[in-house]
Amino acid sequence: MSPLTPNDNIEAEAVAKNLAELRERISAAEQRYARRPGSVTLVAVSKTQPASAVLAAYHAGQRDFGESYLQEALDKQARLTGYDITWHFIGSLQANKTRQIARHFAWVHSVDRLKIAQRLNEQRPPELPPLNVCLQVNIGSEQQKAGVELTQLSILAEQLSKLPRLRLRGLMALPPPSADFEEQRSFFRQLRLAYEQLQSRTYPLDTLSMGMSTDLEAAIAEGATMIRIGSALFGERPRKR
Ligand SMILES: *Cc1c(COP(=O)(O)O)cnc(C)c1O
């Protein structure tokens, strides 16, 4: 890492302040919705942010980071070797990227088809523990969106649970944006019900990855165990890469 510049210091202060506020929001929501304190893990979504921003959050105690774009993530990871960071891949998955993802991430939240799961399973290096995986569900059945349909979910879970180098941890969703709290909740509720249904079929799931900067309270109300937060921590992202 290059030495910190005055700009980085300003950025670091802002990130630390945002992180403190986020932790307040999370614990307030845990309390309000009768969730066990500390039962919601914050994944800091650092896509499009520089390594210095990751480091600022790290120094304020953050350890889990989420990335969506493989090359950008690999560059950042190379600059941050030696730090105790758990990397989560949350972006769209293409077959030609699975080898690097299987090697450089501890979690993948966006698995939505068998072929990709099989590749990750085959390509997970033997010296690493099994790759933690969430199945992404297309909860609003949006045409343009990734994710397995609810009707196909149990088949995919069944297939995935047989792959020894993957550990099926739970479900992830990115519901249609809504400003209405009850509507946000109703999407998250659908994911929770699907999750509970799989659990009742003896899958040992422990992860509901749902909730972002603008809907984390609704997600926590419906049982989120991991929330993925970008802009509320690092500020608004540049519009489009
Ligand atoms: C970008 C992104 C997030 C974070 O979104 P914010 O609104 O910035 O909190 C969460 N999950 C996924 C899958 C993303 O791509």
The ligand as an SDF file (V2000), in Angstrom:
LIG
                    3D

 15 15  0  0  0  0  0  0  0  0999 V2000
  -24.0080   -3.2530   -4.6720 C   0  0  0  0  0  0  0  0  0  0  0  0
  -24.6290   -4.3880   -3.9520 C   0  0  0  0  0  0  0  0  0  0  0  0
  -25.0090   -4.2710   -2.6060 C   0  0  0  0  0  0  0  0  0  0  0  0
  -24.8590   -2.9900   -1.7990 C   0  0  0  0  0  0  0  0  0  0  0  0
  -25.8120   -2.0690   -2.1840 O   0  0  0  0  0  0  0  0  0  0  0  0
  -25.9690   -0.6400   -1.3980 P   0  0  0  0  0  0  0  0  0  0  0  0
  -27.3020   -0.1870   -1.8310 O   0  0  0  0  0  0  0  0  0  0  0  0
  -24.8620    0.2170   -1.8850 O   0  0  0  0  0  0  0  0  0  0  0  0
  -25.8910   -0.9140    0.0430 O   0  0  0  0  0  0  0  0  0  0  0  0
  -25.5530   -5.3830   -1.9870 C   0  0  0  0  0  0  0  0  0  0  0  0
  -25.7190   -6.5490   -2.6350 N   0  0  0  0  0  0  0  0  0  0  0  0
  -25.3700   -6.7160   -3.9220 C   0  0  0  0  0  0  0  0  0  0  0  0
  -25.5870   -8.0280   -4.5840 C   0  0  0  0  0  0  0  0  0  0  0  0
  -24.8260   -5.6360   -4.6250 C   0  0  0  0  0  0  0  0  0  0  0  0
  -24.5070   -5.8100   -5.9160 O   0  0  0  0  0  0  0  0  0  0  0  0
  1  2  1  0
  2  3  1  0
  2 14  2  0
  3  4  1  0
  3 10  2  0
  4  5  1  0
  5  6  1  0
  6  7  2  0
  6  8  1  0
  6  9  1  0
 10 11  1  0
 11 12  2  0
 12 13  1  0
 12 14  1  0
 14 15  1  0
M  END
$$$$
